[in-house]
Amino acid sequence: EGLQLPWDEFAPLLSANRRAGQSTYRAEQLPFRSIRGQSHLVLPLSSQFAEVQGVMTVSAAHNQQDALEEALPLLELLANQAAAALDNNALYSTMEQRVITATATIEQARADLALARDRAETLYQIARTLAVTLDEREVLAQALTLIAQATGAAHGGIMLVEPTGGRLVLRTAFDHARGVVAGSAAVNA
């Protein structure tokens, strides 16, 4: 664990003239081990796309060479299973990331939908108030109250242009502490 080697130190060990089995290669020496009198087998851990993801090495004394040869089919099976486990782990990580991304997208869409629903509800309440009463002050006060509730605003106001003088006149104001207050201040437009 923690051992790191450049791939070009290991890649030459996987040449055709070193082949010991279907997917196994012999090596007299490994880049990270230099014990005399040992034989080594190198088994690439190949992905389903034939990309080498790693290697498994097995070492034995020269006088144990026959046991190593007998174990070759089992070793190749284990290397294939390890490679499949690496593939599965990569697929799981990819799927997990896709689920996280999709969940975030769904949550954002849900939040956007809730915001749009709240806005539509506010507009509906304002329209309903307009349909129920013709009293300007009541309509403006109700509209401002609904807008403040929908937006969380602490202050607000509605100013209307005076038809005869062309001035803006404060008709309704909202202050979180005082609530809705009718006004009459005028500003030249």
C-alpha positions, 0 to 999 in steps of 0.5 A: 500500500502506498507503493507507486511506480511509473507505468513504463517500468511495468509495461515491458513485463507484459510483452508476448515473449513473456507470456505464461498463460492466457493473460499471465506473464513471467518475470524474473524480477519486479520493479519493486522487488529484488529477492533472488531465487524467486519467480514472478507472475504478472497478471494484468487487471484488464477492464471490459474494454481491454484497458489495463487498470492495474496488475496483480503479482504472485511470487514464489521461490524457483523450487515452487515453480510447479505449484505456481504453474498449477495455480495459474488458472485460479490466479487468472480467474482471481485477476479477472474477478478483481478487474470486474470488481474495479469495473463495477466500482467505476460504474457504481461511482458513475451512477452515484454521480448521475443520481446526485446530479439528477437529484440536485436538478429535481430539487432545483426544479421543485424549488422553482415550481414552488416559487412559481406556484407562490407567485401565481397564488399571489396574483390570483389573490390580488385578482380575486380582491380586485373582483370583489371590491371597487374600493381603491384603498382596500384593493391597494392595501390587500395587493401590498399585503399579499406582495409583502407576504409573497416576497418577504419584504419589510417595506413597500409602497404603491404610488399612483399617477394623479390624473389631473396633476401628473404627480405621483401620489403615495396611496398605500405603504407597508412597514413590517412593524406597522402593517399597511398604512394609507398615504397621501404624499405627492411627488412631482412626476 
